[in-house]
Amino acid sequence: MLAGNEPASQTDEEAFRRGKSSRRWQKRATIVDVAREANVSIKTVSRVINRERHVSAETRKTVQRVVEALGFVPSAGARAMPGGRFYTIGILLEPIGGTYFQDILVPVMRECREHGYHVIVEEVPRGKAGNLRAARKLLAALPIDGAILLPPATDNSILLDALDAEHVAYTRMSPADEAARSFTVTMDEEGATRAMVRLLANLGHRRIGFIVGNIGHGSAHRRLSAFRDAIAEFPIDQDSAMIRQGDYSFESGEEQGGALLDSAKPPTAIFASNDGMAAGVIAAAGNRGLSVPHDLTVCGFDDSQLSRRIWPPLTTVRQPLEEMAVTAARQMLRPSDVERTVSFPFELIIRASSGPPKR
């Protein structure tokens, strides 16, 4: 027993035995209690909680006053029964590397909380590993009013078919295909990639390595295609050996960055498809006694928190993930107030990891 706990425990026990109010033992108010105190039906209380119409202003005010006085907090399941809503938004994702998920989750939770909603995070089968029946069964068991899909689940056709079949509204972050099928939130990834290559070319780099992200992500294909188009516009070596396959993880950036640096003719700059892999490249350079940016320029993509915390701070593309996440949440919370397709601009963030090639 911890020292100092016994007096408090005895106090609570005595209050319980005497039947007197103690916050620890106090019974939680129910919707029945609210209806009785407000002198209305349970259905009327439910309508007020769910912000439905067909309730007079005076009755609504009375019920809200009783709810506040009793400290009544309706459960998601209780709120769902009368109005058909759970006040819960689901985030559906496949296992992914990097910090992308964390950067999306917090702003979505914050926005949902402000509107009285909760967030459920659910992992879905990777790619075609699942089947429609299993996906529908999964969705049927989830108490959600809408869903936000993160890459690569955003292009999982089985999952999309299941959502449509179960009549669950959804929005997709950065889809590669069928953008018109749903609400979408995107950014000009191709333009951002070309702008970064242009920056490196203007600094004087003629041999640029590129580390591709997870091949299952639409973003990986978009950024790779844009990189190839961009280097064709400048006097840059178009050497296929300078393109290496990663998976958005720090480890893959370190491995593939090391392979580029160990090649017979190494690059003077390496552009990684996300900040996590760029951090891995910086580690690989350090392990080889190379200084960034004196011996090697390194740049990334996303402007995640990591890009500002590593040394040297990372030159990167700012993808406004917080604004994108909030928009995706609003598309589910207030669909009539938000455009069906929202595209955000990018910004190049120049920091200490980039510079001209070593002479």
HELIX and SHEET records of a PDB file:
HELIX    1   1 ASN A    5  ARG A   18  1                                  14    
HELIX    2   2 ILE A   31  ALA A   38  1                                   8    
HELIX    3   3 ILE A   42  ILE A   49  1                                   8    
HELIX    4   4 ALA A   57  LEU A   70  1                                  14    
HELIX    5   5 ALA A   76  GLY A   83  1                                   8    
HELIX    6   6 TYR A  100  GLU A  114  1                                  15    
HELIX    7   7 GLY A  127  ALA A  129  5                                   3    
HELIX    8   8 LEU A  132  ALA A  140  1                                   9    
HELIX    9   9 ALA A  153  ASP A  155  5                                   3    
HELIX   10  10 SER A  157  ALA A  165  1                                   9    
HELIX   11  11 ALA A  179  ARG A  181  5                                   3    
HELIX   12  12 GLU A  189  LEU A  203  1                                  15    
HELIX   13  13 GLY A  218  ILE A  231  1                                  14    
HELIX   14  14 SER A  240  MET A  242  5                                   3    
HELIX   15  15 PHE A  250  LEU A  261  1                                  12    
HELIX   16  16 ASP A  275  ASN A  287  1                                  13    
HELIX   17  17 GLN A  305  ARG A  309  1                                   5    
HELIX   18  18 LEU A  321  LEU A  333  1                                  13    
HELIX   19  19 PRO A  335  ASP A  337  5                                   3    
SHEET    1   A 6 HIS A 118  GLU A 123  0                                        
SHEET    2   A 6 THR A  88  LEU A  93  1                                        
SHEET    3   A 6 GLY A 146  LEU A 149  1                                        
SHEET    4   A 6 ALA A 169  MET A 173  1                                        
SHEET    5   A 6 PHE A 183  MET A 187  1                                        
SHEET    6   A 6 THR A 341  PHE A 344  1                                        
SHEET    1   B 4 ILE A 243  GLN A 245  0                                        
SHEET    2   B 4 ILE A 208  VAL A 212  1                                        
SHEET    3   B 4 ALA A 269  ALA A 272  1                                        
SHEET    4   B 4 THR A 297  CYS A 299  1                                        
SHEET    1   C 2 THR A 316  ARG A 318  0                                        
SHEET    2   C 2 GLU A 347  ILE A 349 -1                                        
END                                                                             
